[in-house]
Amino acid sequence: MTTVQHILDDKGHAVHTIAPDATVLDALKLMAEADVGSVVVMEGTRVVGIFTERQYARKVFLMGRASPTTQLREVMETEVICTHPSQNANACMAMMTEKRIRHLPVMEGGLLVGLISIGDLLKASIAEQKFHIDQMVEYVGH
């Protein structure tokens, strides 16, 4: 069964982080440059929030706030749902579906060690299903 650790080993452990006093514009630039849909908001080594395209649409754009002057601390999601490397991918997918979130920071020993997205989980699920199908085809073919 695929775990979060397997996904991170495949995609890497890089996480784009930003400080809570940075502006929304700073976060959007970082997200665009990195081609990602979220950034983890950190104070030192502590995760204090997450800012996603959804927060931008709902808490900045639709509220008429100015991206260059609005600080992330004003609009970030502060109730950050996290997972750990040993968690299985199916459990993460179920949790993300239930909580209606698309990004999960991965924590180990109180430290941020990665970030997975719903896309990462789908990719892992498809690869696992393909492996099982290939194994069955091989078994039936003999």
Secondary structure as GFF3:
##gff-version 3
##sequence-region A 1 142
A	DSSP	alpha_helix	4	11	.	.	.	ID=ss1
A	DSSP	beta_strand	17	18	.	.	.	ID=ss2
A	DSSP	alpha_helix	24	34	.	.	.	ID=ss3
A	DSSP	beta_strand	38	43	.	.	.	ID=ss4
A	DSSP	beta_strand	46	52	.	.	.	ID=ss5
A	DSSP	alpha_helix	53	55	.	.	.	ID=ss6
A	DSSP	pi_helix	56	61	.	.	.	ID=ss7
A	DSSP	alpha_helix	72	75	.	.	.	ID=ss8
A	DSSP	alpha_helix	89	99	.	.	.	ID=ss9
A	DSSP	beta_strand	103	108	.	.	.	ID=ss10
A	DSSP	beta_strand	111	117	.	.	.	ID=ss11
A	DSSP	alpha_helix	118	141	.	.	.	ID=ss12
###
